[in-house]
Amino acid sequence: MFVEKRLARFAQRLLDSTPVPLRLQLWNGLAYDLGPAPAVTVRLKGPAAARALIEPDFSNLGEAFIHEQIDVEGRIADALRAADALVHGARRNAATWAKLRRAVRHTRKQDAQAIEHHYDVSNEFYQLWLDRTMAYSCAYFRAPDDSLDQAQEQKFEHICRKLMLRPGERFLDIGCGWGGLVIHAARHHGVQALGITLSRNQYDLARARASREGLADRCRIELIDYRDLPEDERFDKIASVGMFEHVGLANLPLYFGKIERLLNEHGLVMNHGITTMDAKSRAVGMGAGEFIDRYIFPHGELPHVSLAIRAMSEQKLEVVDVESLRFHYAKTLDFWATRLEAAQERARSLVGERRYRTWLVYLAGCAHAFSRGWISLHQILAAKAQRASMAPVPWTRQHQYEARSVRPIVASRARAGC
């Protein structure tokens, strides 16, 4: 009864100071509304789950959810909004929370098996919630009602137009995923494309898709680290999409230096990646960064856009265009979380309850983070310094947006689809 009484006081104090649209259902049947018109119900399965509320941050709440100490009834997006209000309420009422922390004891268990690497999941799992090309990066929405399939195809074309791809050019995609961009670039822009990845699952499927498309002679996929690419193999255009988040802040000079050496004298490079809104490139606070590092992206680091630009400049790459796609990524992630939630039964059968919960809270949490402006995404276009005037950089951005049909340059045997 001791914990139940403390939780009752917790609920009342929160209701009086910082209402949260959440109903708290205890293991013994008692329930407390933490605010008017609760949009979501959180069920605590036992006293140990109380710590997630008594010491609320995104890491504690996320761990309690994926370890099945709590269940959520309602949309995951509503649960994230309630969690945000709870965490910020705790920060505003630190003294109250300090008293409650002393009242409830909890021993945190180490569970090494919970630390899962990001791509150790089957292709079939990703197919449940990604688009038909399996593009696992920010989509590009030309209109609010664009479908996810449409927006991802538009993202490929947006990148290709920024790079001003021309038939016969050599194009490198660093971190090519399941091959969507290189296949699009080869089919619609006639380039000789090379996509590289470190994921065996991605490598096998991307090769199979290029072969089915009849593009195997124009679209090569290799399982290789970007640092191991021979520098006598030069490229006219280079893209890196959703990859430099894994590089590490200390390795940004090495990364951009390698790109500069791989790029032809009159070439262009576009880096598309997540950035932090913290000017000092510190991790996302309130436990969110800790949760992502522990369960999703071990050792991932996000630079501020200013740090990325500085690192590029120091490696003799002149930045010629920067575009924020923060709102686009919030919408993309909301699509992904909604689609995964809708396919939850199949997802559980493929990867199990814990991994399903981990991915659901991760996708919904990232959607919330982008929408709140905690993190962003920038496309940075650059040319070799001292050579930018010779690169095919136009006077305006008109070429990116002018209407024109996107037709295959080479015949394909079958349309890609997974």
C-alpha positions in Angstrom: 0.0 0.0 0.0 3.0 2.3 0.5 3.7 2.7 -3.2 0.0 3.1 -4.0 -0.4 5.9 -1.5 2.7 7.7 -2.9 1.3 7.3 -6.5 -2.0 8.8 -5.3 -0.2 11.8 -4.0 1.9 12.0 -7.1 -1.3 12.0 -9.3 -2.9 14.7 -7.2 0.1 17.0 -7.2 0.5 16.6 -10.9 -3.2 17.3 -11.5 -2.9 20.5 -9.4 0.4 21.8 -10.9 0.8 20.4 -14.4 -2.1 18.4 -15.8 -1.2 15.7 -18.3 -3.8 14.1 -20.6 -3.2 10.6 -19.3 -5.0 8.0 -17.2 -2.9 6.0 -14.8 -4.2 2.4 -14.2 -2.5 0.5 -11.3 -2.0 -3.2 -11.1 -4.6 -3.4 -8.3 -7.4 -1.8 -10.3 -7.1 1.7 -8.9 -7.0 4.5 -11.6 -6.1 8.1 -11.5 -6.6 10.8 -14.2 -3.6 13.1 -14.4 -5.5 15.6 -16.4 -8.9 16.3 -17.9 -10.1 14.2 -20.9 -7.1 11.7 -20.9 -6.2 10.7 -24.5 -4.3 7.6 -23.4 -4.2 5.1 -20.6 -1.0 3.8 -19.1 -1.3 0.5 -17.2 1.4 -0.2 -14.6 1.9 -4.0 -14.2 3.5 -3.8 -10.7 5.2 -1.6 -8.2 8.5 -1.7 -10.1 6.9 0.3 -12.9 6.4 3.2 -10.6 10.0 4.4 -11.1 9.2 5.3 -14.7 6.8 7.9 -13.4 8.5 8.9 -10.2 11.7 9.6 -12.1 10.2 10.5 -15.5 12.5 11.0 -18.4 12.3 9.6 -21.9 14.8 6.8 -21.2 12.9 5.5 -18.1 9.5 5.7 -19.7 10.8 4.1 -22.9 12.5 1.3 -21.0 9.4 0.6 -18.9 7.4 0.3 -22.1 9.7 -2.0 -24.0 10.4 -4.2 -21.0 6.6 -4.6 -20.6 6.4 -3.0 -17.2 3.8 -0.7 -18.6 1.2 -1.1 -21.3 -0.3 1.7 -23.4 -3.9 1.9 -24.5 -4.3 4.5 -27.3 -2.3 5.8 -30.2 1.5 5.9 -29.6 1.6 9.5 -30.8 -0.8 10.5 -28.1 1.3 8.6 -25.6 4.4 10.5 -26.6 2.7 13.8 -26.2 1.6 12.8 -22.7 5.1 11.6 -21.9 6.5 14.9 -23.0 4.1 16.8 -20.8 5.0 14.5 -17.9 8.8 14.9 -18.3 8.5 18.7 -18.6 6.2 18.8 -15.6 8.8 16.9 -13.6 11.5 19.4 -14.5 9.2 22.3 -13.5 8.4 20.6 -10.1 11.8 19.2 -9.2 11.4 19.5 -5.5 8.2 17.4 -5.5 9.8 14.7 -7.6 12.8 14.6 -5.3 10.6 13.7 -2.3 8.8 11.0 -4.3 12.1 9.5 -5.6 13.3 9.0 -2.0 10.0 7.1 -1.2 10.2 4.4 -3.9 13.2 2.0 -4.2 14.0 0.2 -7.4 17.0 -1.8 -8.6 17.8 -1.3 -12.3 18.6 -4.6 -14.1 21.2 -4.8 -16.8 19.9 -6.6 -19.8 22.6 -6.9 -22.5 20.2 -8.6 -24.9 18.1 -5.5 -25.0 20.9 -3.6 -26.7 20.1 -4.4 -30.3 21.8 -3.1 -33.3 19.7 -1.1 -35.7 19.8 -3.3 -38.8 19.7 -6.8 -37.2 16.1 -7.1 -38.2 14.6 -9.0 -41.1 13.8 -7.2 -44.4 10.2 -8.4 -44.0 9.9 -6.4 -40.8 11.0 -3.2 -42.6 8.6 -3.9 -45.4 5.7 -3.7 -43.0 6.1 0.0 -42.5 8.4 1.5 -45.1 7.3 2.5 -48.6 7.4 0.1 -51.6 11.1 1.1 -52.4 12.0 0.6 -48.7 13.6 4.0 -48.4 14.7 4.3 -44.8 15.3 8.1 -44.8 13.3 11.3 -44.8 10.7 11.6 -47.6 10.0 14.8 -49.5 6.4 16.0 -49.5 5.4 18.4 -52.3 1.8 18.5 -50.9 0.4 17.7 -47.4 -1.7 14.8 -48.8 1.1 13.0 -50.7 1.3 9.3 -49.9 4.5 7.9 -48.4 5.3 6.0 -51.7 4.9 9.3 -53.6 6.9 11.3 -51.2 9.8 8.8 -51.2 9.9 8.8 -55.0 9.9 12.6 -54.9 12.9 12.5 -52.4 14.9 10.4 -54.9 14.1 12.9 -57.7 14.8 15.9 -55.4 18.3 14.6 -54.7 19.0 13.7 -58.3 18.0 17.2 -59.4 20.1 18.9 -56.8 23.1 16.9 -58.0 22.1 17.7 -61.6 22.7 14.1 -62.6 23.5 13.6 -66.4 23.5 10.4 -68.5 26.8 8.6 -68.3 28.0 10.2 -65.1 29.5 8.1 -62.3 27.3 8.4 -59.2 28.2 7.1 -55.7 25.6 6.5 -53.0 27.3 6.1 -49.6 25.0 4.0 -47.4 22.6 3.0 -50.2 20.1 1.0 -48.0 18.0 -1.3 -50.1 19.0 0.5 -53.3 16.1 2.9 -54.0 18.2 5.9 -54.9 20.7 4.2 -57.1 18.0 2.4 -59.0 16.1 5.6 -59.5 19.2 7.5 -60.6 20.2 4.8 -63.1 16.6 4.3 -64.4 15.6 7.9 -64.7 18.9 9.8 -65.2 21.0 7.3 -67.0 24.0 7.3 -64.6 26.5 4.6 -63.8 25.7 4.1 -60.1 27.5 2.5 -57.3 25.8 1.9 -54.0 27.7 0.8 -50.9 26.3 -0.6 -47.6 27.6 -2.5 -44.6 24.3 -4.4 -44.2 24.2 -7.9 -45.7 20.4 -7.9 -45.8 20.4 -4.6 -47.7 23.2 -5.7 -50.0 21.4 -8.9 -51.1 18.0 -7.3 -51.7 19.5 -4.2 -53.5 21.4 -6.5 -55.9 18.3 -8.6 -56.6 16.2 -5.5 -57.2 18.7 -4.0 -59.6 18.8 -7.3 -61.5 15.0 -7.5 -61.7 15.0 -4.0 -63.1 17.4 -4.9 -65.8 19.8 -2.4 -64.4 22.6 -4.7 -63.2 25.0 -3.3 -65.8 24.3 0.3 -64.7 23.7 -0.1 -61.0 26.4 -1.9 -58.9 26.0 -2.7 -55.2 29.0 -3.5 -53.0 29.3 -4.5 -49.3 32.1 -2.2 -48.3 33.0 0.5 -45.8 33.3 3.9 -47.4 36.8 4.3 -46.0 37.9 1.3 -48.0 36.8 2.6 -51.4 39.9 2.9 -53.7 40.6 6.6 -54.3 41.6 6.0 -58.0 37.8 5.3 -58.5 36.5 8.9 -58.9 32.9 10.0 -59.1 31.1 12.9 -60.8 28.4 13.0 -58.2 28.2 11.7 -54.7 25.2 11.4 -52.3 25.2 10.2 -48.6 21.7 9.8 -47.3 21.1 9.0 -43.6 24.6 7.8 -43.0 26.8 10.4 -41.4 24.9 10.1 -38.1 26.9 6.9 -37.6 30.3 8.5 -38.4 30.9 10.2 -35.1 31.8 13.8 -34.4 35.5 13.2 -34.2 35.5 11.3 -37.5 33.7 14.0 -39.6 37.1 15.3 -41.0 38.0 11.8 -42.1 34.5 11.3 -43.6 34.4 14.5 -45.6 38.0 14.2 -46.5 37.4 10.8 -48.1 34.5 12.2 -50.0 36.6 15.1 -51.3 39.2 12.7 -52.6 36.6 10.5 -54.3 34.9 13.5 -56.1 35.9 14.6 -59.6 37.2 18.1 -60.0 33.9 19.5 -61.3 31.7 17.2 -59.2 29.0 17.8 -56.6 28.3 16.0 -53.3 25.1 16.1 -51.3 25.0 15.1 -47.6 21.5 14.3 -46.3 21.6 13.7 -42.5 20.1 14.3 -39.1 21.4 17.2 -37.1 21.0 18.4 -33.6 19.5 21.7 -32.7 22.0 22.1 -29.9 24.7 24.6 -31.2 27.4 22.7 -29.2 26.4 19.3 -30.7 25.4 17.8 -27.4 23.0 14.8 -27.2 19.3 15.3 -27.0 18.4 15.8 -23.3 15.7 14.5 -20.9 16.8 10.9 -21.4 15.9 10.7 -25.1 19.5 10.6 -26.3 20.3 7.9 -23.7 17.4 5.7 -24.8 18.4 5.9 -28.5 22.1 5.2 -27.7 21.2 2.2 -25.6 18.6 0.5 -27.7 18.7 1.9 -31.3 21.9 3.6 -32.4 24.8 2.7 -30.1 27.5 5.3 -30.3 25.6 7.5 -32.8 26.3 11.2 -32.6 24.5 14.2 -34.2 26.4 17.3 -35.2 24.9 20.8 -35.4 24.5 21.9 -39.0 27.2 24.5 -38.4 29.7 21.8 -37.3 28.9 19.8 -40.4 29.5 22.8 -42.7 32.7 23.6 -40.9 33.9 20.1 -41.2 33.1 20.1 -44.9 34.8 23.5 -45.4 38.0 22.3 -43.6 38.1 19.4 -46.0 38.1 21.7 -49.1 34.4 21.3 -49.9 32.6 24.5 -50.6 29.0 24.5 -49.4 26.7 26.0 -52.1 23.2 25.1 -50.8 21.6 24.1 -47.5 18.0 23.0 -47.0 16.2 22.0 -43.9 13.7 19.1 -44.2 12.7 18.9 -40.5 9.0 19.0 -41.0 9.3 16.5 -43.8 11.0 14.0 -41.5 8.4 14.5 -38.7 5.7 13.6 -41.3 7.8 10.6 -42.6 8.3 9.2 -39.1 4.6 9.7 -38.3 3.8 7.6 -41.4 6.2 4.9 -40.3 5.0 4.7 -36.7 1.3 4.7 -37.8 2.0 1.9 -40.3 4.0 -0.2 -37.8 1.2 0.2 -35.2 -1.4 -0.9 -37.8 0.8 -4.0 -38.5 1.5 -4.8 -34.9 0.3 -8.4 -34.9 2.5 -9.3 -37.9 5.4 -7.3 -36.4 5.2 -9.2 -33.1 5.2 -12.5 -35.0 8.4 -11.5 -36.9 10.5 -9.8 -34.2 8.8 -10.5 -30.8 7.1 -8.2 -28.4 10.1 -6.4 -27.0 11.7 -5.5 -30.3 8.3 -4.4 -31.7 7.8 -2.1 -28.7 11.4 -0.7 -29.1 10.8 0.2 -32.7 7.3 1.6 -32.1 8.4 4.0 -29.3 11.6 4.9 -31.3 9.7 5.9 -34.5 7.0 7.7 -32.6 9.5 9.4 -30.3 11.6 10.6 -33.2 8.5 12.0 -35.0 7.8 13.9 -31.8 11.4 15.1 -31.5 11.4 16.4 -35.1 8.0 18.1 -34.7 9.1 19.8 -31.5 12.4 21.0 -33.0 14.8 19.0 -30.8 16.5 17.6 -33.9 16.5 18.5 -37.6 17.6 17.2 -41.0 19.7 19.1 -43.5 20.6 18.5 -47.1 24.0 20.2 -47.7 25.2 20.5 -51.3 28.9 21.2 -51.9 31.6 21.3 -54.6 35.3 21.2 -54.4 36.7 24.4 -53.0 38.3 26.6 -55.7 36.4 24.6 -58.3 32.8 25.5 -57.4 32.7 28.0 -60.3 33.4 25.1 -62.6 30.9 22.7 -61.1 27.4 22.6 -62.7 25.9 24.9 -60.0 22.9 26.9 -61.5 22.1 30.5 -60.6 18.8 29.6 -59.0 16.9 26.6 -57.6 14.3 26.6 -60.4 15.6 23.4 -61.8 14.7 21.6 -58.6 11.0 22.5 -58.8 10.1 23.0 -62.5 7.5 20.5 -63.7 8.8 17.7 -65.9 7.9 14.1 -66.3 10.2 11.5 -64.9 10.5 8.7 -67.4 12.9 5.8 -67.5 16.0 6.4 -69.7 16.6 2.7 -70.0 14.0 0.0 -70.5 13.3 -2.1 -67.4 12.0 -5.6 -67.3 9.9 -5.2 -64.2 9.1 -2.5 -61.8 10.8 -2.5 -58.4 8.7 -3.5 -55.5 9.0 -5.4 -52.3 
